[in-house]
Amino acid sequence: MGILDAFGSIASALVGGIVMLAFVILSLFVTVFVVDVAASIAGLNPDDGFVTLGATILAGSAILAGGVGFATPEVSP
């Protein structure tokens, strides 16, 4: 049963990675839209590269902030 457990772990890690990649791409698209709308509301007309850079920084920091809580080990009493 050890070999089947290993394949199950690999499969679940691959599926989890694909799902997380899909969420990253989706969140980047949404954040690009939000940054573009916010810039137009403010009366700014930035280049597309700056909109993409701002959206990437915002999406990346949100992803990192969401994953930081899982990195702390449990302290047993």
Buried (B, 14 or more C-beta within 10 A) or exposed (E): EEEEEEEEEEEEEEEEEEEEEEEEEEBBEEBBEBBBEEBEEEEEEBEEEEBBEBBBEBBBEEBEEEEEEEEEEEEEE
